Amino acid sequence: MNDFESGLNSLLTELFNNVLKFEEQSIKTWDVPITITEVHIIEAVNNQENTTTSKIAAELNIAMPTATVAVKKLEQKSLIEKTPCPDDRRSAIIKLTDMGKKINRLHQLFHRRMIRNVSKQIASAERDVLLRAVQTLNLFFRARIEAL
């Protein structure tokens, strides 16, 4: 790797890990026994109407057994509820409970505050360049995921 590639690799790896750690630390302050994975499943449920475990697995790009176990844990924690699917009795529609909705709002608030605080650290002249660079990275990774 050349210096740019090495530096970019280090920065992306560290950035990803730091954001994840920061998010995990924030969740611990909520006084709810929940993992970051469970929070992201709650977010996926919130983002889809009439969702099922298989739709959640597809959206989050996780294995079906992983999604099944996580959904079961969230149901036991009373953060989601399942009702039989009227079209297919083998499936269940997953919805957030009031507490699940509260967790989702806290997660959204966390992201809004994080982005607002990050934005304050970036000069306005650098913002457009940063957005374009991150969009390019996102398109690159999205294309690789879709190609799999």
C-alpha positions, 0 to 999 in steps of 0.5 A: 500500500502507498502512504495514502492507502495506508493512511486511509485504511487506518483512518477508516478502521479507527473511525468505524471502531470509534463511532461504534464504541461511542454509540455503545457507551451512549447506550449504556447510559439509557439504563436499559439492558440492550446491545448495539445490535438490538438497537439497530434491529429496533431501528430496522423494525421502525423503518419498515411497515409490516416487517418480518424477521426475514426482512430485518435480516435482509435489511441488516445483511445478517443471517436469518438465525441471527435475526431470529435469536435477536428478535426473540430476545427483543420480544422477551425484553418487551421491546417488540411484539409479534402478531401472526401474518394474515397472509402467511401463518408461518410468518409474524409481523413485528412491531415496536412496543412503546418502550421499543419506540422510546429506544428508537427515539433515543437512538435517533437523538444520539445520532442527531446530536453526534452529527451536530457536534461533528459538524461544528468541528468541520469548517464550512469550506470543507463540508462539501468536499467531505460529503462528496468523499463519504458519498464516494466511499458509500457508493463503493461499498454499496456496490461491493455488497450488492455484487456479492 
